[in-house]
Amino acid sequence: MPQHQRACVCAVVFAAAVPLSAGTPAFSNRTTDALIDAFQIPFGYPPLGTMMGGGAVADFNRDGWMDFYAVRGSFFADCLYLNNGDETFTNHATAAGMDDILFSAGVAVGDFDNDGWIDIFLMNHGDPTSGDEPGRHRLYRNNGDGTFTDVASIAGVETSSPFIADGFGAAFGDYDLDGDLDLAVSGWIPGAQGNRLYRNDGDGTFADVTSAAVPASLSSVRGFSIRFTDMDGDRFPELLWVGDYVTSRYFRNNADGTFADVTAASGTALDENGMGSIIGDFNGDGLFDWFVTAIYGETVSFPFVAGNRLYLNQGNHTYTEVAAAAGVDDGGWGWGATAIDIDHDGDQDLVHTNGWPTYDQYIADPTRVYVNDGNANFTEQAAALGLTHTGSGRGLANLDYDNDGDQDVLIFAYGEKLAFFRNDLFGPDTNWIRLLFDTSNEPTLAPDGFGTHAAITTGAVTQVRQMDGGCNYLSVSEFSVHAGLGAASTIDEILVTWANGRQNRLVDVAANQTLTISPCLISGDADADGVVDFADLNLVLQSWGMMVEPWRDGDATGDGDVDFSDLNAVLAEWGSTCP
């Protein structure tokens, strides 16, 4: 087992750097300086290779620094770049046992076997020796000693399409809230039956539950990107499936192991060529919105396509599409995307990459950076911010590679080297908070806090975030919750709601630090502040006789009723605190 910090909350405070540009975010290309040299998806790849080029960020060796995996293609083995902690990376793929040459596509990461180490699921279309063929996916189990072992066949996830090489985006997520990570895999080829949902059985194997859990309409989806995200606040994550050729789907979680297709009623799936997917509260109303990248302009398949889609959440699984009005519809031939607060002003901005090799208008079309005004009105500022990339981007991920508090950007690519941009945000009014989650002390919760909701309040403003570990497009960002705080040096409250309904409430939290939060398991802590005292007793008495949401409003035992059992729990645990 890795040596995790077991405290309820542990803080790592990183010293501020010398200001370079007061309050103005500016990216700089650090690919060469960081010793990143991976050339991805060479020409001559199988026909579907033009849509490939992915990777995933995670702390694979649990040393506190973010690493990443990058696919390469048919001439070189994939790369496992471990962070040296000095703003450089070293490729450890050979030492890790990952030196096979593959037709690799997209990547998903997560601790599927709950052993404390983050594993890697790789969609693979074959290899140069056998050619492209089905049944070649890899599930690299992290052995915790720097090596990985492929257990895809044992685990039952080696084949998604039984007929042909298929598989693009994939995502881990705990859709049944049983404490382990399930897996969804997207397939793009029509008729190949490559879209799959696998339930984790908790014994190192997965069961294919596609036909039982997901409506038959999934069979027609030309799948690319997937996310498990709770969109209605019931803690059970919905299944958001982005697909090409007007086949995206919105599946509501029925909380019984099945999903309902509510695509039409939700007002989503209006993207003609859905590619990438990202979730964020872009207008600050406390509800999670959905941004989908797509093609803008004329193509052979469509005389004109209207581009990206931004679905603003209206509640009750209904959405209003506002991409054009918000200024984010024209992203070229859009692929990977992410939502980060670039300038630390308290809202989520959008970054997405694009490109296609056979249409002039997309060959050198730059990556977009849309800066949010807080009300879901965006201004494109990539050039002004220094994130200048005109390559053929595919996947995209954010990470804090130097632990300085702002989010940096990795762009994975087709037919070229991947690109890495450091965020050089410094100066006044650029405070921040970064949350990581350690759920190893609670077996009912999925590893690394998948499904965790955080509400971060400073003054009259509350920002909401969710850690879902989803697929941006063939790629996955770091497992964290990050929020800019502007001029606020203290956070009034951080309310963490875990996927099992329990909560942690942190008050008067200093800004500019990375916090690792673990669930507080004290029975009797009715107000979730980590100590059992008079505040809990008063809350129980104030809510006496009420039926409430479990672990809320005085329910100190999680049974949904405020009664003598809660009073007894408070008295029994009087004076207890989180470890």
WONOR-V89080 format. One record per residue. N is the residue number from 1. PSI is psi in whole degrees, 0 to 359 (NA if undefined). OMEGA is omega in whole degrees, -180 to 180 (999 if undefined). NEAR is the number of other ideal C-beta (glycine too) atoms within 8 Angstrom. Layout:
<<N:PSI:OMEGA:NEAR> <N:PSI:OMEGA:NEAR>>
This chain:
<<1:142:176:6> <2:157:-178:7> <3:78:178:4> <4:152:169:9> <5:127:-174:7> <6:358:-179:8> <7:155:179:8> <8:317:175:10> <9:125:173:12> <10:140:-175:7> <11:135:172:9> <12:113:-176:10> <13:124:-178:8> <14:136:-178:10> <15:143:179:4> <16:143:178:6> <17:167:178:7> <18:130:-178:4> <19:136:175:7> <20:323:-178:8> <21:106:-167:9> <22:109:174:7> <23:1:-177:8> <24:119:178:8> <25:139:178:11> <26:125:178:10> <27:149:173:12> <28:142:-179:8> <29:114:-177:10> <30:20:-177:10> <31:309:-179:11> <32:315:-179:8> <33:327:-179:7> <34:0:179:11> <35:38:177:8> <36:121:-175:11> <37:20:-175:7> <38:124:172:11> <39:126:-172:8> <40:143:171:18> <41:77:-179:14> <42:157:174:10> <43:148:-174:4> <44:1:174:4> <45:168:173:11> <46:160:-172:10> <47:326:-178:4> <48:0:-177:12> <49:333:-179:11> <50:344:179:10> <51:5:-174:8> <52:168:180:18> <53:85:-174:15> <54:186:179:16> <55:178:-178:15> <56:144:180:13> <57:138:173:14> <58:161:174:13> <59:84:-172:11> <60:330:-180:12> <61:8:174:7> <62:43:178:10> <63:6:179:7> <64:4:179:6> <65:137:-176:10> <66:130:177:11> <67:179:173:14> <68:154:176:13> <69:136:180:16> <70:131:176:13> <71:153:-180:19> <72:307:179:13> <73:204:-160:14> <74:0:179:10> <75:336:-178:7> <76:152:176:7> <77:155:174:11> <78:165:-176:13> <79:139:168:10> <80:98:-177:12> <81:114:175:14> <82:138:-177:11> <83:125:-179:10> <84:353:-180:9> <85:8:180:5> <86:28:-179:4> <87:21:173:9> <88:161:178:8> <89:154:174:12> <90:134:-179:8> <91:116:-179:10> <92:21:-174:10> <93:316:-179:11> <94:313:179:9> <95:331:-179:7> <96:354:-178:10> <97:27:-178:8> <98:44:-174:11> <99:14:174:7> <100:148:176:6> <101:120:-168:9> <102:162:167:15> <103:67:-173:16> <104:149:-176:13> <105:266:-177:14> <106:169:-174:17> <107:142:168:17> <108:149:-179:14> <109:146:178:14> <110:156:180:13> <111:84:-171:13> <112:335:-177:14> <113:11:173:7> <114:36:178:10> <115:4:178:8> <116:355:-177:11> <117:137:-175:11> <118:128:-177:12> <119:171:-174:14> <120:124:171:15> <121:126:-175:18> <122:124:174:16> <123:122:-172:15> <124:134:-177:13> <125:13:-180:14> <126:206:178:12> <127:169:-176:12> <128:335:-179:7> <129:311:-176:4> <130:345:-175:6> <131:179:-180:8> <132:129:-177:8> <133:158:179:10> <134:170:175:11> <135:35:-176:7> <136:9:180:14> <137:157:180:15> <138:140:167:12> <139:100:-177:15> <140:108:176:13> <141:128:179:11> <142:117:-177:12> <143:354:177:9> <144:2:-180:8> <145:18:-178:4> <146:357:180:7> <147:161:179:8> <148:150:178:12> <149:131:179:8> <150:118:-180:9> <151:22:-176:10> <152:316:-178:11> <153:315:178:7> <154:319:-177:7> <155:344:179:12> <156:24:-179:10> <157:20:-179:13> <158:331:-177:11> <159:126:171:8> <160:298:171:13> <161:129:179:14> <162:353:-171:6> <163:325:-169:7> <164:157:177:9> <165:120:-178:13> <166:167:-180:13> <167:119:-179:16> <168:270:179:16> <169:155:174:17> <170:159:-180:16> <171:142:169:14> <172:151:175:14> <173:153:-179:17> <174:84:-173:15> <175:336:-179:14> <176:5:176:7> <177:42:178:11> <178:4:174:8> <179:1:173:11> <180:163:-172:10> <181:122:173:13> <182:174:-173:15> <183:131:173:15> <184:138:-177:14> <185:132:-180:16> <186:144:175:18> <187:140:-174:15> <188:332:-172:13> <189:126:-178:11> <190:136:178:5> <191:359:-176:5> <192:350:-180:10> <193:42:-175:9> <194:355:177:15> <195:120:-173:14> <196:146:171:10> <197:123:-180:14> <198:125:175:14> <199:131:177:12> <200:122:-179:11> <201:1:174:7> <202:6:-179:7> <203:22:-178:4> <204:3:180:6> <205:160:177:8> <206:151:174:12> <207:133:176:8> <208:108:-177:8> <209:20:-175:11> <210:306:-174:10> <211:329:-178:6> <212:328:-171:6> <213:333:-173:10> <214:139:-179:11> <215:157:-177:8> <216:342:-179:5> <217:344:178:9> <218:335:-177:11> <219:339:-179:7> <220:358:-176:7> <221:130:173:13> <222:77:-162:11> <223:142:174:17> <224:298:-171:15> <225:145:-175:18> <226:143:172:17> <227:138:167:13> <228:108:-177:19> <229:133:177:13> <230:110:-176:15> <231:354:-177:10> <232:3:174:9> <233:12:179:4> <234:4:178:7> <235:338:178:12> <236:121:-174:10> <237:137:170:13> <238:168:179:15> <239:107:-177:15> <240:117:-170:16> <241:109:-178:16> <242:132:-178:15> <243:159:178:14> <244:164:172:10> <245:48:175:8> <246:45:-179:7> <247:14:177:12> <248:153:-178:14> <249:149:176:14> <250:112:-178:14> <251:121:177:15> <252:136:178:10> <253:122:-179:12> <254:358:178:9> <255:20:178:5> <256:19:-178:4> <257:3:179:9> <258:166:179:8> <259:151:175:13> <260:137:177:8> <261:107:179:9> <262:28:-175:10> <263:306:-176:12> <264:314:-178:5> <265:333:-177:7> <266:338:-176:12> <267:19:178:9> <268:192:180:12> <269:37:176:12> <270:1:179:6> <271:129:180:12> <272:325:-177:10> <273:71:-177:13> <274:134:-178:17> <275:286:-176:15> <276:169:-174:16> <277:134:177:18> <278:147:-179:11> <279:141:175:15> <280:161:174:9> <281:89:-169:13> <282:337:179:15> <283:7:172:9> <284:26:-179:10> <285:5:178:6> <286:1:179:7> <287:146:-177:9> <288:128:180:12> <289:171:-173:15> <290:121:177:15> <291:128:-179:17> <292:127:177:15> <293:153:-178:16> <294:187:-179:16> <295:138:175:13> <296:124:177:13> <297:197:-176:11> <298:139:175:6> <299:175:177:9> <300:320:-176:2> <301:325:-178:5> <302:135:179:9> <303:327:173:3> <304:131:177:6> <305:144:-166:12> <306:3:169:9> <307:207:-176:13> <308:161:176:16> <309:137:174:15> <310:112:-178:16> <311:112:178:15> <312:129:-175:13> <313:124:178:12> <314:2:-177:8> <315:157:176:7> <316:37:176:5> <317:37:172:12> <318:148:-172:10> <319:153:173:13> <320:130:-178:8> <321:126:-171:11> <322:18:-171:10> <323:313:-178:12> <324:313:-180:7> <325:329:-179:5> <326:349:178:12> <327:24:-177:10> <328:17:-176:13> <329:323:-176:13> <330:95:176:8> <331:22:-177:13> <332:220:177:14> <333:84:-168:11> <334:142:177:16> <335:247:-176:16> <336:151:-179:19> <337:158:172:17> <338:160:179:14> <339:113:179:12> <340:153:175:11> <341:90:-174:14> <342:316:-172:14> <343:7:176:12> <344:35:179:15> <345:4:174:9> <346:12:174:12> <347:167:-176:12> <348:124:176:10> <349:170:-177:14> <350:137:173:16> <351:131:172:17> <352:148:-175:17> <353:165:-175:15> <354:178:176:15> <355:150:176:16> <356:136:-167:10> <357:353:-173:8> <358:5:176:3> <359:125:-173:8> <360:319:-174:4> <361:348:-179:7> <362:353:-172:11> <363:317:180:10> <364:35:-178:5> <365:128:-171:10> <366:155:168:10> <367:142:-178:14> <368:143:170:14> <369:111:-179:13> <370:115:-179:14> <371:128:-174:12> <372:140:175:13> <373:5:180:8> <374:346:-180:8> <375:23:-179:7> <376:32:167:11> <377:123:-170:8> <378:149:174:13> <379:129:-179:8> <380:123:-174:9> <381:27:-176:9> <382:311:-177:12> <383:317:-179:7> <384:330:-178:5> <385:357:176:12> <386:6:178:10> <387:77:-176:11> <388:109:-179:9> <389:118:-179:13> <390:19:179:8> <391:188:-178:9> <392:76:-178:12> <393:150:175:18> <394:276:176:19> <395:166:179:16> <396:140:-180:20> <397:150:174:18> <398:150:179:13> <399:156:171:12> <400:87:-171:15> <401:336:-178:12> <402:9:177:7> <403:40:179:10> <404:1:172:8> <405:342:176:9> <406:164:-173:12> <407:127:178:11> <408:170:-171:13> <409:129:172:15> <410:131:176:16> <411:114:176:16> <412:158:-164:18> <413:164:171:15> <414:125:173:15> <415:26:-180:10> <416:177:178:9> <417:147:172:10> <418:162:-175:15> <419:141:-179:12> <420:127:-178:14> <421:123:176:15> <422:137:175:11> <423:116:-178:11> <424:44:-178:11> <425:119:176:12> <426:170:173:11> <427:181:-178:11> <428:158:176:6> <429:34:179:9> <430:44:-180:13> <431:164:-172:13> <432:167:170:14> <433:142:178:15> <434:126:-177:12> <435:130:169:16> <436:158:-174:12> <437:129:176:14> <438:107:-177:13> <439:18:-175:13> <440:346:178:9> <441:3:-177:8> <442:102:-175:12> <443:345:178:5> <444:355:-179:7> <445:142:178:13> <446:152:-177:13> <447:150:174:13> <448:18:174:14> <449:23:175:15> <450:130:-180:17> <451:4:-179:18> <452:136:179:13> <453:136:178:11> <454:131:174:14> <455:120:-172:12> <456:115:-172:14> <457:126:171:12> <458:115:-176:11> <459:231:-178:6> <460:2:-174:2> <461:128:174:8> <462:124:176:7> <463:138:178:12> <464:143:179:11> <465:159:177:12> <466:135:178:13> <467:104:-176:15> <468:347:176:13> <469:27:-172:13> <470:180:-175:15> <471:121:178:16> <472:315:165:17> <473:103:-177:19> <474:13:-170:20> <475:159:-177:18> <476:138:179:14> <477:175:-178:9> <478:152:179:11> <479:86:-180:10> <480:167:166:9> <481:126:-177:11> <482:139:178:13> <483:136:170:11> <484:148:-175:13> <485:3:-179:15> <486:232:-177:11> <487:353:-175:7> <488:124:178:10> <489:350:179:8> <490:137:175:9> <491:127:-179:15> <492:316:-178:8> <493:139:166:11> <494:115:178:15> <495:111:180:12> <496:123:176:14> <497:116:-179:11> <498:164:-176:15> <499:343:176:11> <500:4:176:9> <501:342:179:12> <502:161:-175:12> <503:155:166:11> <504:135:177:16> <505:117:178:12> <506:133:-179:14> <507:152:178:7> <508:58:-177:6> <509:130:179:11> <510:141:177:10> <511:174:173:12> <512:52:176:11> <513:156:171:11> <514:123:179:13> <515:132:170:15> <516:118:-173:13> <517:132:174:13> <518:153:179:15> <519:139:173:11> <520:123:-169:11> <521:20:-178:7> <522:121:170:11> <523:130:-177:9> <524:348:179:15> <525:80:-171:15> <526:335:-179:14> <527:7:171:8> <528:29:-179:12> <529:5:174:9> <530:5:177:13> <531:141:179:9> <532:115:-174:12> <533:199:-177:8> <534:330:179:5> <535:322:179:9> <536:318:178:14> <537:314:179:11> <538:320:-179:8> <539:319:177:12> <540:314:-179:15> <541:321:179:9> <542:329:-177:7> <543:14:-173:12> <544:131:177:9> <545:357:-177:5> <546:152:169:9> <547:123:-174:5> <548:172:172:12> <549:135:179:8> <550:137:179:9> <551:20:179:9> <552:154:166:9> <553:45:176:9> <554:352:177:15> <555:96:-174:17> <556:355:-178:13> <557:351:176:8> <558:18:-180:9> <559:359:177:7> <560:355:178:8> <561:144:175:10> <562:108:-173:13> <563:201:-176:8> <564:330:180:5> <565:324:178:9> <566:320:177:16> <567:316:179:11> <568:322:180:8> <569:319:178:12> <570:314:-178:15> <571:322:-178:8> <572:328:-177:8> <573:15:-174:12> <574:127:179:9> <575:353:179:7> <576:149:177:9> <577:162:174:8> <578:144:-178:10> <579:NA:999:5>>
